[in-house]
Amino acid sequence: MKSSIIDSIKSLPPLSKTITDVNIIYSSEDSSLADMAKAVASDPMIVANILKAANSPLYGFGKEIQSVAQAVSLFGMSMTRSIVVGNSVKKLLNVDMQPYGITSERFAEICSQQAALMLSWYKRVDKQKAAKLYLAAFLQETGKIIIASDIIQEDETTSFFSEVEMTNNIAQVEKAYVDVTSSEVTAKVFEHWGFDSEFIDIIKYADNPHAAPRGIQEYCIALNIIKTVIPINKPLSEISINYGLKKASDAGYDHRLLEDAIDEMLDAQEQGNT
C-alpha cells in the first residue's frame, strides 16, 4: 500500500465517544438493548438519525416510533449499531469523488443503495446475516474516498476517471493506479478505528472474495455481488444487474431472490421519479 494512502488513513479524525461505546456494547456478551439505547441517547444527532431510520418505509414497522428505546428494541443490537455507525462515519469524512466522476452526494446515495439492496436481498436469504451485512455494505466503498484524494494529489484525475467510466472492474483500475483496491483501503480505515477483526476481514476480501477465509467467504461474496449490481460508475444498469445476477447464480444463490429485491428497488425509484 502506498505510503501516501497509509498517511491519509493515520491522519483520519477519531470516532466519537458514542460510536466507541456502541462498538464496545455490541461486542460484549453481557450488554443489553437497554445499554445500547442509553449509549445512543447521549448524542442528539444520532438520536435523530435512528428515529428517522425507524420511521422510514425501508424497515416497515407500521407505526410511528417516537423513542430511542423503542427504536433500539425493534432494530435489535446489530441493526442499531449499523445505522448509528454507518451514518456517523460518513459524516466524518471529507468527500471529493471527482476522480470517480460523481458528486459527494451521489456517492452517499450509492452507498445507501448498496446497503438497502443488501438488506432487502439477504432478509430473504438469512435474516440474522442480513443485519451484519447491512453495515458492511453501507461502508464498503469508504476506501474510495482515500483513493480519490490520492489520485487528485497525483494529478491523475482525468486519466483515472476515463478508465473508471468504461470499466466493469473498478477494483482493477484502482490496483493499477494505487497498488491497492478500495476494499483493502476500507479495511485499513476500520482497523485504524479499532473495529472488530471479522468486520474488517469481511470488507477486506470483498474485491477478491474467493481468497477469503472460509468462515467469512459467504459475506465477502455477498458484498462483491452487491457492488457488482450497484457499482459507482454504472449503478443498477442493465449490464451491472445481469453481471451481478450471474455472480449470485455462480455462487450457489437462488438468483431470483436477488432479482426480486432489485426489481423492488427499481420500482421504488420509478415511483419516486413520477
Backbone as CSV, one residue per row, in Angstrom:
resi,resn,N_x,N_y,N_z,CA_x,CA_y,CA_z,C_x,C_y,C_z
1,MET,0.847,-1.194,0.000,0.000,0.000,0.000,0.883,1.243,0.000
2,LYS,0.517,2.238,-0.850,1.317,3.453,-0.959,1.424,4.173,0.380
3,SER,2.594,4.744,0.620,2.800,5.449,1.886,1.854,6.641,2.022
4,SER,1.500,7.273,0.902,0.588,8.422,0.958,-0.800,8.011,1.421
5,ILE,-1.233,6.818,1.021,-2.537,6.320,1.456,-2.487,5.931,2.937
6,ILE,-1.413,5.297,3.345,-1.242,4.950,4.763,-1.254,6.211,5.621
7,ASP,-0.564,7.252,5.157,-0.529,8.517,5.898,-1.917,9.141,5.995
8,SER,-2.699,9.049,4.911,-4.064,9.594,4.918,-4.938,8.883,5.940
9,ILE,-4.777,7.567,6.025,-5.563,6.789,6.991,-5.170,7.164,8.417
10,LYS,-3.876,7.282,8.656,-3.387,7.621,10.003,-3.853,9.008,10.456
11,SER,-4.104,9.887,9.486,-4.495,11.256,9.821,-6.008,11.429,9.969
12,LEU,-6.772,10.351,9.779,-8.223,10.449,9.914,-8.601,10.840,11.345
13,PRO,-9.640,11.645,11.506,-10.067,12.029,12.861,-10.614,10.826,13.614
14,PRO,-10.522,10.819,14.931,-11.043,9.684,15.709,-12.566,9.647,15.683
15,LEU,-13.104,8.479,15.908,-14.558,8.341,16.035,-15.010,8.948,17.365
16,SER,-16.253,9.333,17.420,-16.785,9.933,18.645,-16.862,8.910,19.769
17,LYS,-16.947,9.388,20.999,-17.076,8.501,22.154,-18.336,7.648,22.042
18,THR,-19.404,8.228,21.500,-20.654,7.471,21.348,-20.445,6.260,20.453
19,ILE,-19.758,6.453,19.333,-19.517,5.336,18.413,-18.626,4.286,19.068
20,THR,-17.619,4.736,19.777,-16.747,3.799,20.505,-17.556,2.995,21.510
21,ASP,-18.440,3.670,22.234,-19.283,2.986,23.226,-20.223,1.990,22.562
22,VAL,-20.800,2.390,21.427,-21.723,1.497,20.703,-20.993,0.238,20.256
23,ASN,-19.767,0.385,19.746,-18.996,-0.782,19.313,-18.642,-1.697,20.482
24,ILE,-18.315,-1.104,21.628,-17.986,-1.904,22.820,-19.214,-2.677,23.292
25,ILE,-20.342,-2.007,23.343,-21.593,-2.648,23.776,-21.965,-3.784,22.822
26,TYR,-21.816,-3.533,21.532,-22.143,-4.557,20.533,-21.266,-5.793,20.701
27,SER,-20.004,-5.576,21.036,-19.045,-6.686,21.127,-19.127,-7.459,22.438
28,SER,-19.792,-6.891,23.442,-19.853,-7.528,24.761,-21.074,-8.434,24.902
29,GLU,-20.843,-9.664,25.311,-21.944,-10.615,25.505,-22.824,-10.230,26.689
30,ASP,-22.286,-9.407,27.594,-23.037,-9.030,28.793,-23.902,-7.784,28.586
31,SER,-23.813,-7.165,27.426,-24.561,-5.932,27.173,-26.013,-6.231,26.810
32,SER,-26.862,-5.255,27.072,-28.285,-5.397,26.790,-28.752,-4.319,25.815
33,LEU,-29.969,-4.472,25.326,-30.558,-3.447,24.468,-30.693,-2.125,25.222
34,ALA,-30.920,-2.209,26.530,-31.018,-1.000,27.343,-29.684,-0.255,27.367
35,ASP,-28.577,-1.009,27.426,-27.257,-0.389,27.376,-27.049,0.335,26.042
36,MET,-27.470,-0.322,24.973,-27.333,0.270,23.646,-28.173,1.546,23.527
37,ALA,-29.413,1.482,24.008,-30.302,2.644,23.948,-29.734,3.815,24.744
38,LYS,-29.140,3.520,25.892,-28.555,4.562,26.728,-27.375,5.237,26.024
39,ALA,-26.537,4.439,25.369,-25.381,4.987,24.651,-25.827,5.862,23.490
40,VAL,-26.817,5.383,22.751,-27.327,6.130,21.590,-27.977,7.436,22.023
41,ALA,-28.699,7.404,23.139,-29.457,8.572,23.603,-28.569,9.739,24.014
42,SER,-27.265,9.491,24.164,-26.357,10.554,24.618,-25.983,11.533,23.512
43,ASP,-26.330,11.219,22.274,-25.946,12.065,21.141,-27.190,12.471,20.350
44,PRO,-27.582,13.749,20.401,-28.811,14.202,19.735,-28.848,13.923,18.227
45,MET,-27.706,14.072,17.538,-27.682,13.819,16.097,-27.907,12.345,15.787
46,ILE,-27.340,11.491,16.612,-27.533,10.053,16.417,-28.975,9.676,16.721
47,VAL,-29.545,10.287,17.752,-30.961,10.051,18.065,-31.832,10.406,16.862
48,ALA,-31.540,11.554,16.252,-32.313,11.981,15.082,-32.174,10.989,13.930
49,ASN,-30.954,10.494,13.718,-30.711,9.542,12.626,-31.454,8.230,12.838
50,ILE,-31.408,7.722,14.064,-32.013,6.410,14.303,-33.541,6.493,14.285
51,LEU,-34.102,7.611,14.747,-35.565,7.769,14.680,-36.018,7.973,13.235
52,LYS,-35.205,8.679,12.467,-35.524,8.847,11.048,-35.531,7.488,10.346
53,ALA,-34.527,6.674,10.652,-34.462,5.334,10.052,-35.640,4.470,10.493
54,ALA,-35.971,4.535,11.786,-37.053,3.703,12.328,-38.401,4.028,11.684
55,ASN,-38.567,5.267,11.246,-39.836,5.690,10.659,-39.819,5.719,9.131
56,SER,-38.751,5.179,8.539,-38.684,5.127,7.077,-39.376,3.864,6.567
57,PRO,-39.886,3.898,5.331,-40.579,2.736,4.761,-39.683,1.505,4.617
58,LEU,-38.354,1.709,4.603,-37.418,0.598,4.390,-37.610,-0.516,5.401
59,TYR,-37.919,-0.153,6.659,-37.995,-1.164,7.709,-39.429,-1.614,7.991
60,GLY,-40.398,-0.839,7.562,-41.795,-1.267,7.606,-42.326,-1.628,8.980
61,PHE,-42.009,-0.820,10.002,-42.517,-1.124,11.340,-44.020,-0.857,11.463
62,GLY,-44.564,-0.021,10.588,-46.016,0.145,10.529,-46.613,1.058,11.576
63,LYS,-45.801,1.673,12.403,-46.312,2.609,13.403,-45.231,3.644,13.675
64,GLU,-45.627,4.801,14.167,-44.652,5.850,14.426,-43.788,5.499,15.634
65,ILE,-42.473,5.574,15.446,-41.524,5.296,16.518,-41.065,6.630,17.090
66,GLN,-41.303,6.845,18.378,-41.041,8.152,18.968,-39.886,8.159,19.969
67,SER,-39.451,6.992,20.435,-38.376,6.952,21.439,-37.210,6.101,20.961
68,VAL,-36.027,6.450,21.433,-34.830,5.689,21.092,-34.937,4.258,21.608
69,ALA,-35.436,4.105,22.822,-35.564,2.763,23.419,-36.453,1.875,22.554
70,GLN,-37.530,2.446,22.060,-38.443,1.689,21.196,-37.756,1.314,19.884
71,ALA,-37.034,2.269,19.305,-36.340,2.007,18.043,-35.281,0.926,18.213
72,VAL,-34.487,1.025,19.276,-33.442,0.033,19.530,-34.041,-1.343,19.763
73,SER,-35.152,-1.387,20.464,-35.826,-2.656,20.722,-36.287,-3.313,19.425
74,LEU,-36.790,-2.507,18.510,-37.279,-3.045,17.235,-36.134,-3.431,16.298
75,PHE,-35.099,-2.620,16.273,-33.968,-2.900,15.385,-33.106,-4.057,15.883
76,GLY,-32.948,-4.163,17.203,-32.015,-5.139,17.747,-30.604,-4.566,17.781
77,MET,-29.702,-5.281,18.416,-28.349,-4.802,18.667,-27.569,-4.546,17.369
78,SER,-27.584,-5.507,16.470,-26.755,-5.419,15.271,-27.215,-4.315,14.329
79,MET,-28.515,-4.236,14.062,-29.014,-3.229,13.136,-28.890,-1.822,13.722
80,THR,-29.094,-1.688,15.031,-28.906,-0.379,15.668,-27.475,0.097,15.467
81,ARG,-26.529,-0.777,15.745,-25.120,-0.421,15.542,-24.855,-0.036,14.089
82,SER,-25.433,-0.777,13.155,-25.208,-0.499,11.743,-25.676,0.899,11.361
83,ILE,-26.870,1.265,11.803,-27.433,2.570,11.459,-26.624,3.691,12.110
84,VAL,-26.313,3.520,13.377,-25.591,4.552,14.129,-24.185,4.757,13.570
85,VAL,-23.444,3.677,13.410,-22.059,3.771,12.950,-22.005,4.228,11.493
86,GLY,-22.867,3.660,10.674,-22.853,3.991,9.252,-23.031,5.465,8.983
87,ASN,-24.041,6.051,9.569,-24.310,7.472,9.356,-23.202,8.353,9.935
88,SER,-22.687,7.975,11.088,-21.673,8.790,11.746,-20.345,8.774,11.001
89,VAL,-19.944,7.616,10.500,-18.680,7.505,9.780,-18.720,8.343,8.507
90,LYS,-19.819,8.290,7.790,-19.924,9.047,6.543,-19.741,10.544,6.783
91,LYS,-20.258,11.043,7.898,-20.180,12.474,8.175,-18.788,12.915,8.616
92,LEU,-17.955,11.966,9.020,-16.601,12.297,9.473,-15.643,12.571,8.324
93,LEU,-15.960,12.049,7.152,-15.010,12.063,6.052,-15.318,13.162,5.042
94,ASN,-14.293,13.945,4.713,-14.440,14.921,3.629,-14.408,14.178,2.301
95,VAL,-15.403,14.418,1.475,-15.564,13.620,0.268,-15.372,14.474,-0.982
96,ASP,-14.388,14.138,-1.798,-14.254,14.709,-3.131,-14.095,13.530,-4.082
97,MET,-15.174,13.196,-4.773,-15.185,11.988,-5.588,-15.000,12.269,-7.073
98,GLN,-14.423,13.422,-7.404,-14.224,13.808,-8.798,-13.512,12.734,-9.634
99,PRO,-12.473,12.049,-9.104,-11.821,11.016,-9.917,-12.755,9.878,-10.333
100,TYR,-13.800,9.653,-9.561,-14.757,8.603,-9.909,-15.939,9.153,-10.719
101,GLY,-15.924,10.462,-10.978,-16.938,11.055,-11.842,-18.291,11.272,-11.209
102,ILE,-18.342,11.350,-9.878,-19.610,11.578,-9.198,-19.427,12.621,-8.098
103,THR,-20.542,13.191,-7.666,-20.510,14.155,-6.562,-20.493,13.419,-5.233
104,SER,-20.178,14.145,-4.176,-20.198,13.537,-2.846,-21.605,13.079,-2.478
105,GLU,-22.611,13.861,-2.900,-24.000,13.480,-2.613,-24.377,12.188,-3.335
106,ARG,-23.957,12.066,-4.587,-24.277,10.856,-5.348,-23.537,9.649,-4.762
107,PHE,-22.310,9.868,-4.327,-21.561,8.790,-3.688,-22.306,8.279,-2.456
108,ALA,-22.808,9.196,-1.627,-23.558,8.816,-0.428,-24.829,8.054,-0.800
109,GLU,-25.491,8.490,-1.868,-26.711,7.811,-2.322,-26.416,6.371,-2.736
110,ILE,-25.328,6.188,-3.474,-24.987,4.846,-3.952,-24.616,3.928,-2.794
111,CYS,-23.890,4.453,-1.812,-23.575,3.653,-0.621,-24.850,3.233,0.101
112,SER,-25.802,4.146,0.185,-27.083,3.833,0.829,-27.866,2.806,0.014
113,GLN,-27.794,2.919,-1.305,-28.468,1.948,-2.167,-27.881,0.557,-1.991
114,GLN,-26.554,0.490,-1.906,-25.905,-0.806,-1.709,-26.381,-1.451,-0.403
115,ALA,-26.451,-0.643,0.648,-26.891,-1.164,1.942,-28.355,-1.595,1.895
116,ALA,-29.200,-0.776,1.260,-30.630,-1.093,1.185,-30.873,-2.366,0.376
117,LEU,-30.146,-2.517,-0.733,-30.310,-3.724,-1.541,-29.812,-4.947,-0.786
118,MET,-28.700,-4.812,-0.088,-28.192,-5.925,0.714,-29.229,-6.372,1.735
119,LEU,-29.811,-5.416,2.440,-30.800,-5.745,3.468,-32.013,-6.430,2.851
120,SER,-32.527,-5.858,1.762,-33.707,-6.419,1.110,-33.456,-7.825,0.583
121,TRP,-32.283,-8.032,-0.026,-31.930,-9.347,-0.566,-31.680,-10.354,0.538
122,TYR,-30.839,-10.007,1.514,-30.412,-11.009,2.475,-31.459,-11.333,3.535
123,LYS,-32.436,-10.474,3.694,-33.552,-10.839,4.578,-34.301,-12.047,4.013
124,ARG,-34.191,-12.255,2.715,-34.823,-13.403,2.055,-33.915,-14.644,2.089
125,VAL,-32.617,-14.397,2.352,-31.630,-15.481,2.376,-31.386,-15.962,3.806
126,ASP,-31.045,-15.004,4.694,-30.756,-15.316,6.094,-30.889,-14.024,6.900
127,LYS,-31.961,-13.885,7.657,-32.257,-12.627,8.345,-31.167,-12.231,9.339
128,GLN,-30.595,-13.206,10.021,-29.552,-12.895,11.001,-28.313,-12.314,10.332
129,LYS,-27.943,-12.872,9.206,-26.768,-12.392,8.489,-27.042,-11.046,7.815
130,ALA,-28.295,-10.770,7.522,-28.658,-9.523,6.832,-28.236,-8.308,7.636
131,ALA,-28.455,-8.332,8.939,-28.117,-7.179,9.784,-26.615,-6.933,9.800
132,LYS,-25.830,-8.003,9.854,-24.372,-7.853,9.863,-23.875,-7.317,8.518
133,LEU,-24.469,-7.790,7.445,-24.040,-7.387,6.114,-24.465,-5.963,5.768
134,TYR,-25.519,-5.471,6.401,-26.022,-4.136,6.107,-24.929,-3.081,6.342
135,LEU,-24.288,-3.123,7.502,-23.260,-2.134,7.812,-22.060,-2.278,6.874
136,ALA,-21.650,-3.503,6.620,-20.509,-3.726,5.726,-20.813,-3.196,4.323
137,ALA,-22.041,-3.406,3.852,-22.429,-2.914,2.525,-22.459,-1.392,2.495
138,PHE,-22.915,-0.793,3.576,-23.015,0.661,3.645,-21.641,1.325,3.632
139,LEU,-20.658,0.669,4.225,-19.347,1.286,4.405,-18.252,0.732,3.491
140,GLN,-18.570,-0.283,2.692,-17.514,-0.973,1.950,-16.800,-0.100,0.916
141,GLU,-17.428,0.986,0.475,-16.794,1.856,-0.515,-16.016,3.019,0.114
142,THR,-15.937,3.065,1.437,-15.271,4.167,2.132,-13.849,4.405,1.624
143,GLY,-13.139,3.352,1.299,-11.770,3.472,0.819,-11.629,4.292,-0.450
144,LYS,-12.716,4.379,-1.219,-12.672,5.178,-2.449,-12.421,6.656,-2.146
145,ILE,-12.821,7.107,-0.978,-12.573,8.492,-0.580,-11.066,8.742,-0.462
146,ILE,-10.366,7.807,0.166,-8.913,7.925,0.342,-8.217,7.828,-1.020
147,ILE,-8.669,6.886,-1.846,-8.062,6.713,-3.169,-8.292,7.952,-4.030
148,ALA,-9.502,8.488,-3.992,-9.806,9.689,-4.781,-8.888,10.837,-4.391
149,SER,-8.668,11.000,-3.100,-7.777,12.065,-2.619,-6.361,11.873,-3.151
150,ASP,-5.898,10.634,-3.161,-4.549,10.347,-3.649,-4.441,10.611,-5.150
151,ILE,-5.470,10.232,-5.892,-5.478,10.460,-7.342,-5.432,11.960,-7.646
152,ILE,-6.182,12.748,-6.881,-6.185,14.203,-7.060,-4.801,14.779,-6.767
153,GLN,-4.192,14.325,-5.673,-2.857,14.825,-5.306,-1.815,14.478,-6.358
154,GLU,-1.988,13.339,-7.018,-1.033,12.911,-8.043,-1.366,13.502,-9.418
155,ASP,-2.442,14.317,-9.473,-2.874,14.963,-10.720,-3.193,13.938,-11.815
156,GLU,-3.873,12.863,-11.404,-4.234,11.813,-12.360,-5.747,11.683,-12.515
157,THR,-6.475,12.716,-12.130,-7.938,12.643,-12.121,-8.512,12.309,-13.493
158,THR,-8.052,12.985,-14.522,-8.624,12.804,-15.864,-8.411,11.394,-16.390
159,SER,-7.197,10.897,-16.298,-6.909,9.556,-16.828,-7.593,8.481,-15.991
160,PHE,-7.597,8.661,-14.678,-8.255,7.685,-13.796,-9.750,7.621,-14.113
161,PHE,-10.392,8.777,-14.204,-11.822,8.803,-14.487,-12.145,8.176,-15.836
162,SER,-11.326,8.426,-16.838,-11.607,7.866,-18.169,-11.609,6.340,-18.138
163,GLU,-10.783,5.762,-17.288,-10.751,4.299,-17.169,-11.897,3.782,-16.300
164,VAL,-12.192,4.499,-15.224,-13.303,4.104,-14.359,-14.618,4.148,-15.122
165,GLU,-14.776,5.167,-15.944,-16.027,5.358,-16.686,-16.354,4.170,-17.580
166,MET,-15.332,3.537,-18.134,-15.545,2.479,-19.117,-15.499,1.070,-18.539
167,THR,-14.934,0.904,-17.369,-14.633,-0.442,-16.870,-15.831,-1.137,-16.223
168,ASN,-15.782,-2.467,-16.223,-16.700,-3.283,-15.436,-15.988,-3.835,-14.207
169,ASN,-14.769,-3.374,-13.968,-13.981,-3.839,-12.830,-13.200,-2.657,-12.246
170,ILE,-13.870,-1.874,-11.402,-13.246,-0.677,-10.823,-12.041,-1.056,-9.969
171,ALA,-12.135,-2.185,-9.264,-11.022,-2.609,-8.405,-9.738,-2.788,-9.206
172,GLN,-9.861,-3.256,-10.431,-8.695,-3.460,-11.293,-8.040,-2.124,-11.645
173,VAL,-8.868,-1.109,-11.900,-8.341,0.225,-12.203,-7.649,0.802,-10.974
174,GLU,-8.282,0.649,-9.809,-7.675,1.137,-8.564,-6.315,0.497,-8.335
175,LYS,-6.251,-0.796,-8.550,-4.998,-1.538,-8.336,-3.893,-1.014,-9.262
176,ALA,-4.269,-0.692,-10.489,-3.288,-0.213,-11.464,-2.722,1.148,-11.075
177,TYR,-3.535,1.978,-10.437,-3.108,3.336,-10.110,-2.471,3.468,-8.726
178,VAL,-3.029,2.764,-7.743,-2.544,2.967,-6.365,-2.087,1.669,-5.687
179,ASP,-2.004,0.591,-6.473,-1.471,-0.688,-5.985,-2.337,-1.368,-4.925
180,VAL,-3.587,-0.928,-4.809,-4.466,-1.494,-3.792,-5.914,-1.224,-4.210
181,THR,-6.850,-2.071,-3.773,-8.253,-1.842,-4.087,-8.924,-1.082,-2.945
182,SER,-10.080,-0.516,-3.236,-10.773,0.261,-2.204,-11.201,-0.612,-1.024
183,SER,-11.489,-1.887,-1.261,-11.855,-2.774,-0.149,-10.696,-2.924,0.834
184,GLU,-9.501,-3.043,0.302,-8.325,-3.171,1.168,-8.067,-1.876,1.932
185,VAL,-8.283,-0.742,1.271,-8.123,0.544,1.951,-9.179,0.702,3.039
186,THR,-10.424,0.343,2.704,-11.512,0.433,3.688,-11.197,-0.400,4.925
187,ALA,-10.683,-1.602,4.706,-10.323,-2.468,5.832,-9.288,-1.795,6.729
188,LYS,-8.325,-1.128,6.121,-7.297,-0.424,6.892,-7.886,0.756,7.667
189,VAL,-8.872,1.417,7.074,-9.540,2.529,7.755,-10.206,2.043,9.033
190,PHE,-10.924,0.929,8.936,-11.646,0.438,10.113,-10.739,-0.294,11.095
191,GLU,-9.614,-0.758,10.625,-8.591,-1.265,11.547,-8.032,-0.091,12.355
192,HIS,-7.787,1.039,11.683,-7.317,2.262,12.342,-8.298,2.715,13.419
193,TRP,-9.587,2.538,13.155,-10.617,2.968,14.097,-10.980,1.899,15.140
194,GLY,-10.294,0.759,15.102,-10.455,-0.243,16.139,-11.688,-1.114,16.035
195,PHE,-12.196,-1.316,14.827,-13.342,-2.198,14.653,-12.924,-3.656,14.819
196,ASP,-13.894,-4.525,15.004,-13.592,-5.939,15.237,-13.009,-6.574,13.975
197,SER,-12.189,-7.588,14.184,-11.422,-8.194,13.088,-12.318,-8.853,12.046
198,GLU,-13.437,-9.428,12.459,-14.317,-10.074,11.482,-14.882,-9.048,10.511
199,PHE,-15.363,-7.925,11.045,-15.900,-6.871,10.192,-14.840,-6.380,9.214
200,ILE,-13.629,-6.189,9.699,-12.522,-5.714,8.864,-12.243,-6.704,7.733
201,ASP,-12.190,-7.999,8.058,-11.861,-9.010,7.055,-12.986,-9.206,6.042
202,ILE,-14.234,-9.063,6.479,-15.362,-9.189,5.552,-15.235,-8.156,4.435
203,ILE,-14.856,-6.941,4.805,-14.689,-5.883,3.805,-13.384,-6.056,3.028
204,LYS,-12.329,-6.450,3.719,-11.005,-6.579,3.089,-11.040,-7.466,1.848
205,TYR,-11.809,-8.551,1.916,-11.818,-9.516,0.816,-12.998,-9.327,-0.143
206,ALA,-13.712,-8.217,-0.033,-14.906,-8.020,-0.871,-14.559,-7.911,-2.357
207,ASP,-13.363,-7.430,-2.687,-12.953,-7.352,-4.094,-12.333,-8.655,-4.587
208,ASN,-12.029,-9.559,-3.671,-11.441,-10.858,-4.029,-11.986,-11.921,-3.075
209,PRO,-13.301,-12.163,-3.112,-13.943,-12.998,-2.090,-13.472,-14.441,-2.042
210,HIS,-12.990,-14.966,-3.153,-12.578,-16.372,-3.152,-11.241,-16.585,-2.446
211,ALA,-10.567,-15.475,-2.100,-9.344,-15.568,-1.308,-9.637,-15.445,0.183
212,ALA,-10.890,-15.217,0.537,-11.272,-15.010,1.934,-11.247,-16.312,2.722
213,PRO,-10.976,-16.237,4.028,-11.095,-17.424,4.881,-12.505,-18.014,4.765
214,ARG,-12.599,-19.307,4.858,-13.876,-19.989,4.620,-14.996,-19.488,5.520
215,GLY,-14.675,-19.144,6.761,-15.699,-18.740,7.712,-16.418,-17.452,7.358
216,ILE,-15.781,-16.602,6.555,-16.409,-15.329,6.191,-16.633,-15.198,4.683
217,GLN,-16.335,-16.242,3.944,-16.381,-16.138,2.487,-17.772,-15.772,1.968
218,GLU,-18.802,-16.314,2.589,-20.171,-16.002,2.153,-20.435,-14.499,2.221
219,TYR,-20.002,-13.870,3.320,-20.214,-12.429,3.486,-19.461,-11.643,2.407
220,CYS,-18.236,-12.058,2.127,-17.415,-11.359,1.132,-18.019,-11.484,-0.264
221,ILE,-18.517,-12.661,-0.582,-19.154,-12.878,-1.878,-20.405,-12.010,-1.998
222,ALA,-21.193,-11.943,-0.929,-22.414,-11.137,-0.943,-22.093,-9.662,-1.175
223,LEU,-21.066,-9.149,-0.499,-20.648,-7.759,-0.697,-20.208,-7.522,-2.139
224,ASN,-19.465,-8.454,-2.691,-18.988,-8.326,-4.061,-20.152,-8.305,-5.050
225,ILE,-21.153,-9.115,-4.796,-22.327,-9.150,-5.673,-23.066,-7.819,-5.626
226,ILE,-23.227,-7.277,-4.437,-23.943,-6.003,-4.298,-23.203,-4.880,-5.015
227,LYS,-21.881,-4.814,-4.868,-21.149,-3.736,-5.544,-21.048,-3.982,-7.045
228,THR,-21.313,-5.209,-7.474,-21.384,-5.510,-8.908,-22.694,-4.991,-9.490
229,VAL,-23.781,-5.167,-8.746,-25.098,-4.694,-9.199,-25.167,-3.167,-9.137
230,ILE,-24.549,-2.580,-8.098,-24.588,-1.127,-7.908,-23.163,-0.575,-7.823
231,PRO,-22.399,-0.659,-8.926,-21.074,-0.032,-8.940,-21.243,1.478,-9.028
232,ILE,-20.272,2.227,-8.576,-20.478,3.673,-8.550,-20.432,4.299,-9.939
233,ASN,-19.926,3.569,-10.934,-19.891,4.144,-12.286,-21.108,3.761,-13.134
234,LYS,-21.754,2.631,-12.801,-22.915,2.188,-13.588,-23.972,1.560,-12.670
235,PRO,-24.435,2.296,-11.653,-25.354,1.696,-10.679,-26.687,1.268,-11.294
236,LEU,-27.030,0.010,-11.052,-28.313,-0.552,-11.495,-28.517,-0.446,-12.997
237,SER,-27.412,-0.436,-13.757,-27.536,-0.509,-15.216,-27.866,-1.954,-15.596
238,GLU,-28.353,-2.143,-16.798,-28.730,-3.495,-17.228,-27.534,-4.440,-17.191
239,ILE,-26.387,-3.948,-17.653,-25.199,-4.811,-17.675,-24.733,-5.137,-16.257
240,SER,-24.826,-4.172,-15.337,-24.408,-4.405,-13.947,-25.334,-5.407,-13.269
241,ILE,-26.626,-5.262,-13.494,-27.599,-6.183,-12.906,-27.376,-7.599,-13.416
242,ASN,-27.229,-7.745,-14.718,-27.044,-9.082,-15.289,-25.750,-9.729,-14.802
243,TYR,-24.704,-8.928,-14.698,-23.418,-9.434,-14.213,-23.546,-9.872,-12.752
244,GLY,-24.241,-9.073,-11.957,-24.437,-9.407,-10.545,-25.289,-10.652,-10.354
245,LEU,-26.334,-10.784,-11.143,-27.198,-11.968,-11.053,-26.432,-13.233,-11.435
246,LYS,-25.563,-13.115,-12.433,-24.738,-14.266,-12.816,-23.794,-14.651,-11.692
247,LYS,-23.183,-13.645,-11.047,-22.306,-13.936,-9.912,-23.075,-14.641,-8.799
248,ALA,-24.292,-14.183,-8.540,-25.113,-14.799,-7.492,-25.416,-16.252,-7.825
249,SER,-25.783,-16.489,-9.068,-26.088,-17.853,-9.501,-24.850,-18.744,-9.424
250,ASP,-23.713,-18.222,-9.877,-22.467,-18.994,-9.847,-22.044,-19.326,-8.417
251,ALA,-22.420,-18.446,-7.468,-22.048,-18.653,-6.059,-23.016,-19.597,-5.341
252,GLY,-24.050,-20.045,-6.043,-24.982,-21.005,-5.456,-26.231,-20.402,-4.855
253,TYR,-26.431,-19.092,-5.041,-27.651,-18.452,-4.550,-28.813,-18.722,-5.509
254,ASP,-30.008,-18.640,-4.982,-31.192,-18.579,-5.826,-31.247,-17.148,-6.355
255,HIS,-30.842,-16.942,-7.585,-30.701,-15.582,-8.111,-32.038,-14.845,-8.178
256,ARG,-33.141,-15.605,-8.111,-34.452,-14.953,-8.173,-34.710,-14.097,-6.942
257,LEU,-34.135,-14.460,-5.804,-34.302,-13.658,-4.591,-33.638,-12.294,-4.758
258,LEU,-32.452,-12.295,-5.358,-31.772,-11.033,-5.628,-32.516,-10.242,-6.703
259,GLU,-32.981,-10.932,-7.708,-33.706,-10.267,-8.793,-34.971,-9.583,-8.274
260,ASP,-35.674,-10.241,-7.364,-36.877,-9.642,-6.773,-36.526,-8.376,-5.991
261,ALA,-35.430,-8.429,-5.232,-35.012,-7.261,-4.452,-34.617,-6.105,-5.372
262,ILE,-33.952,-6.422,-6.472,-33.569,-5.391,-7.448,-34.809,-4.776,-8.084
263,ASP,-35.753,-5.623,-8.475,-36.985,-5.128,-9.105,-37.741,-4.191,-8.163
264,GLU,-37.781,-4.548,-6.887,-38.461,-3.693,-5.910,-37.774,-2.338,-5.788
265,MET,-36.440,-2.353,-5.812,-35.692,-1.101,-5.736,-35.934,-0.245,-6.977
266,LEU,-35.925,-0.865,-8.142,-36.164,-0.131,-9.392,-37.578,0.442,-9.430
267,ASP,-38.559,-0.343,-8.955,-39.949,0.123,-8.899,-40.087,1.328,-7.969
268,ALA,-39.410,1.242,-6.822,-39.455,2.343,-5.846,-38.833,3.606,-6.434
269,GLN,-37.748,3.442,-7.172,-37.099,4.591,-7.805,-38.007,5.218,-8.862
270,GLU,-38.653,4.360,-9.624,-39.542,4.839,-10.687,-40.717,5.617,-10.090
271,GLN,-41.262,5.092,-8.996,-42.382,5.779,-8.333,-41.935,7.111,-7.755
272,GLY,-40.699,7.141,-7.256,-40.179,8.379,-6.684,-39.926,9.446,-7.721
273,ASN,-39.752,9.017,-8.978,-39.479,9.979,-10.050,-40.734,10.457,-10.752
274,THR,-41.891,9.899,-10.363,-43.143,10.283,-11.022,-43.937,11.248,-10.153
